[in-house]
Amino acid sequence: MDSTPTVPPAIRIRDLVKQYAASGKAPGKLALQGVSFDVPQGQIFGLLGPNGAGKSTLINTLAGLVMKTSGSVEIWGHDIDRDRRNAKASIGIVPQEIVFDPFFTPIEVLENQAGLYGVPKALRRSMDLLRAVHLEDKAKAYARTLSGGMKRRLLIAKALVHNPPIIVLDEPTAGVDVELRRQLWELVSHLNKEEGVTVVLTTHYLEEAEELCERIAIINHGQLIANKPTRELVDMAREKIVVLTLDRDVPAAPQHPAFRKSVISGERQVEVTYDKDQMNAGEVLALVQGQGYAIVDVSTREADLEDVFVTLTSEPAQAA
């Protein structure tokens, strides 16, 4: 019998429902419909879903900004209703919007936030946090003079002033350039690997989720439709694409009932999509050659998280 103690989850959500109040004759929107999942300790956990899926409602519930209709939420073992103070102290939220007083300096922003959380002056680590987000040299500059990327990094430092074991990053790389996105990825990975912070990440950049997250939950129409390790979720995609360069111009893409799709993608180039559970690339090549074409070059592309996301969110929502 295995006596290994079970590590409790960083966040535990059970049967979470949120229905907003009715407006006139219109019924209130049912934003969350019985959502249940755990966020494991020590992981980078992805929370994905299309616009309007319920992600923001869920995050605002964790932050204490939205009152749930029913269900239960525990943050680091603290129930958000019965032990609100400790629940709020166990989580830091980095919002999408860049909001802070432009006339404060970064060091003042962090000191004020630490004061709001009741962190004694002797235990504050404002300069350490600015150093961690590469803003030490901007400590005494007005926040309004910072670039957009610097402001996002300052928001991350602000969420960490009370040393929470969990941080939620809501679209942290929205609207930033590729290089800054890479820097933020490195910062998130450092927080997780070196500082031991559990990270919940929402993002519309699916390659970001695929690269960073160990596990991903997908919400659609207020329901949880998937909650799996990232690799397992990607493996759900059954489609594969083979790109063929042919020996002559192609008046129409070669077709066969076994192909999911076959389209002309360039000069003398065809993309054939097929179900990898039903056939392999060699069989695709043989079928194309059987239609009189010689194949000059071949490349393949595996399905990725974006393919899975599109497939899952285009179907009616159903339990994970």
Backbone hydrogen bonds, N-H to C=O, Kabsch-Sander energy under -0.5 kcal/mol:
donor,donor_aa,acceptor,acceptor_aa,energy
3,S,1,M,-0.6
10,A,39,V,-2.3
11,I,39,V,-1.4
12,R,74,E,-2.6
13,I,37,F,-2.3
14,R,72,S,-2.6
16,L,35,V,-2.9
17,V,70,S,-2.3
18,K,32,L,-1.7
20,Y,29,K,-2.8
23,S,26,A,-1.7
24,G,22,A,-0.5
26,A,23,S,-1.9
31,A,18,K,-1.7
31,A,29,K,-1.1
32,L,18,K,-1.6
33,Q,222,G,-3.3
34,G,16,L,-0.7
34,G,32,L,-0.5
35,V,16,L,-2.2
37,F,13,I,-1.5
39,V,11,I,-2.6
43,Q,40,P,-1.1
45,F,43,Q,-0.7
45,F,199,V,-3.6
46,G,215,R,-3.0
47,L,201,L,-2.9
48,L,46,G,-0.5
48,L,217,A,-2.9
53,A,50,P,-1.8
58,L,54,G,-2.1
59,I,55,K,-2.6
60,N,56,S,-2.8
61,T,57,T,-1.6
62,L,58,L,-2.1
63,A,59,I,-2.2
64,G,60,N,-0.5
64,G,61,T,-0.9
65,L,60,N,-2.5
66,V,60,N,-1.6
68,K,66,V,-0.6
69,T,17,V,-2.5
70,S,17,V,-1.7
72,S,14,R,-2.5
74,E,12,R,-2.6
75,I,78,H,-2.6
76,W,10,A,-3.6
76,W,74,E,-0.6
78,H,75,I,-1.7
79,D,77,G,-0.6
80,I,73,V,-2.3
83,D,79,D,-2.6
84,R,81,D,-0.5
87,A,83,D,-2.2
88,K,84,R,-2.6
89,A,85,R,-1.7
90,S,86,N,-0.9
90,S,87,A,-0.8
91,I,88,K,-1.1
92,G,166,I,-2.0
94,V,168,V,-3.3
99,V,97,E,-1.0
104,F,101,D,-1.5
107,I,139,A,-2.2
109,V,105,T,-2.6
110,L,106,P,-2.2
111,E,107,I,-2.3
112,N,108,E,-2.8
113,Q,109,V,-2.0
114,A,110,L,-2.5
115,G,111,E,-2.0
116,L,112,N,-2.0
117,Y,113,Q,-1.4
118,G,115,G,-1.4
119,V,114,A,-2.7
123,L,120,P,-1.7
124,R,120,P,-0.6
124,R,121,K,-1.0
129,L,125,R,-2.3
130,L,126,S,-2.3
131,R,127,M,-2.3
132,A,128,D,-2.1
133,V,129,L,-1.6
134,H,131,R,-1.3
135,L,130,L,-3.6
136,E,130,L,-0.6
138,K,135,L,-1.7
139,A,136,E,-1.3
141,A,138,K,-1.6
143,A,104,F,-2.7
144,R,102,P,-1.7
145,T,142,Y,-2.0
146,L,143,A,-1.5
151,K,147,S,-2.4
152,R,148,G,-1.8
153,R,149,G,-2.0
154,L,150,M,-2.3
155,L,151,K,-2.1
156,I,152,R,-1.6
157,A,153,R,-2.1
158,K,154,L,-2.7
159,A,155,L,-1.8
160,L,156,I,-0.6
160,L,157,A,-1.1
161,V,158,K,-1.0
163,N,160,L,-2.2
166,I,90,S,-1.0
167,I,198,T,-2.6
168,V,92,G,-3.2
169,L,167,I,-0.5
169,L,200,V,-3.3
170,D,94,V,-2.6
170,D,168,V,-0.7
171,E,169,L,-0.9
171,E,202,T,-1.7
174,A,171,E,-1.3
176,V,173,T,-1.6
181,R,177,D,-2.4
182,R,178,V,-2.1
183,Q,179,E,-1.9
184,L,180,L,-2.5
185,W,181,R,-2.3
186,E,182,R,-2.1
187,L,183,Q,-2.1
188,V,184,L,-2.6
189,S,185,W,-2.6
190,H,186,E,-2.2
191,L,187,L,-2.5
192,N,188,V,-2.0
193,K,189,S,-3.1
194,E,190,H,-2.4
195,E,190,H,-1.3
196,G,192,N,-0.6
197,V,191,L,-2.3
198,T,165,P,-2.8
199,V,43,Q,-2.4
200,V,167,I,-2.5
201,L,45,F,-3.0
201,L,199,V,-0.5
202,T,169,L,-2.7
203,T,47,L,-0.5
206,L,204,H,-1.1
208,E,205,Y,-0.8
209,A,205,Y,-1.6
210,E,206,L,-2.5
211,E,207,E,-1.8
212,L,208,E,-2.5
213,C,209,A,-2.2
214,E,44,I,-2.3
215,R,44,I,-1.1
216,I,228,K,-2.6
217,A,46,G,-3.0
218,I,226,A,-2.4
219,I,48,L,-3.0
220,N,223,Q,-2.7
222,G,53,A,-2.2
223,Q,220,N,-2.0
225,I,218,I,-2.8
225,I,223,Q,-0.6
226,A,218,I,-1.2
228,K,216,I,-2.0
230,T,214,E,-1.8
233,L,229,P,-2.3
234,V,230,T,-2.5
235,D,231,R,-2.2
236,M,233,L,-1.1
237,A,234,V,-1.8
240,K,274,Y,-2.3
241,I,301,R,-2.1
242,V,272,V,-2.6
243,V,299,S,-3.7
244,L,242,V,-0.6
244,L,270,V,-3.1
245,T,297,D,-2.6
246,L,244,L,-0.6
246,L,268,R,-3.2
247,D,294,A,-1.6
259,F,256,H,-1.9
260,R,273,T,-2.5
261,K,273,T,-1.6
263,V,271,E,-2.3
265,S,263,V,-0.5
265,S,269,Q,-1.9
266,G,269,Q,-1.2
269,Q,266,G,-2.1
270,V,244,L,-2.7
271,E,263,V,-2.9
272,V,242,V,-2.7
272,V,270,V,-0.5
273,T,261,K,-3.3
273,T,271,E,-0.5
274,Y,240,K,-2.5
276,K,238,R,-3.1
276,K,274,Y,-0.7
278,Q,275,D,-1.7
279,M,275,D,-1.7
284,V,280,N,-1.5
285,L,281,A,-2.5
286,A,282,G,-2.1
287,L,283,E,-1.9
288,V,284,V,-2.2
289,Q,285,L,-2.9
290,G,286,A,-1.9
291,Q,288,V,-1.5
292,G,289,Q,-2.0
293,Y,288,V,-1.1
296,V,245,T,-3.1
296,V,294,A,-0.6
297,D,245,T,-1.5
299,S,243,V,-1.9
301,R,241,I,-2.7
303,A,239,E,-0.6
307,D,304,D,-0.5
308,V,304,D,-1.6
309,F,305,L,-3.0
310,V,306,E,-2.5
311,T,307,D,-2.1
312,L,308,V,-3.0
313,T,309,F,-2.7
314,S,310,V,-1.1
315,E,312,L,-0.9
320,A,224,L,-0.8
